[in-house]
Amino acid sequence: MTTSGVVPPGRGSTLGGAPLRLTGPAVVALAFLGVPVVAVVLRAPWASLGERLTSSTAQEALRLSLTTTLLSTLLCLVFGVPLAWVLARADFRGRSAVRALVVLPLVLPPVVGGVALLLAFGRNGVLGRWLDAAFGVTVPFTPAAVVLAQTFVALPFLVISVEGALRASDERYDEAAATLGASRWLTFRRVTLPLAWPGIVSGAVLCWARALGEFGATITFAGSLPGTTRTLPPAIYVALQSEPDTAIALSLLLIVVSVTVLALLRERWLSGLSA
């Protein structure tokens, strides 16, 4: 009850449930999102699931996916955390443009990202030409290309998460450390980083999950060479043409991973939404 005697509307208000005109479209939207996932579960080859997930093709793709996603997540942490700090704490001209560039891979079609990487790191690319001439290094259609493609699409998830955590933390702790004589680097390591640690962890998990599911940029920039660049998503695409049950089994595996990530981050998301 407020001072004016009016009870503000909320979850427990007397306004009642949602009207039918809103409930109907809401149910349709929920079904649209849920039915495809349920269809994968219903059509999964449960009798031969273990055999298909442990086949040489699946294991090869799984090992490559785990290796490349761990490397790409590490790259995102090494370069993304400093970038998030710059966006959250530094004051400079053009910060909005830098943030827009960081967010761009989120809305950019993945295949366009792959083309951009090819033009940048290909043998005739802006940087690729120099790498080839100076070191004899060719990036496209190699495991390194897979890592770069995954890093390109996953980095924004880490930067946004860490930037939000840094903005939510109290800068007065940093100022107090500075007044006690701590250098900027010491303050970052001992004060800023621990305060932002939950955001870093959740950002890293999201980053890894996004890298694990990357397809468009990877197949454009790295191809789908068995044992070399064929991660789980390209393996699913190839298997769908000749072994649909294997494709369904691998799809189910990625769904389980995605649901697990959502479950692990559920409390942080809910606390962020209620803040």
Buried (B, 14 or more C-beta within 10 A) or exposed (E): EEEEEEEEEEEEEEEEEEEEEEEEEEEEEEEEEEEEBEEBEEEBBEEEBEEBBEBEBBEBBBEBBBBBBBBBBBBBBEBBBEBBBBBBBEEEEEEEEBBEEBEEBEEBEBBEBBBBBBBBBBBEBEEBEEBBEEEEBBBBBBBBBBBBBBBBBBBBBBBBBBBBBBBBBEBEBBEEBBEEEBEEEEBBEEBBBEBBEBBBBBBBBBBBBBBBBBBBBBBBBBBBEBEBBBBBBBBBBBBBEEBEBBBBBBBBBBBEBBEEBEEBBEEBEEEBEEE
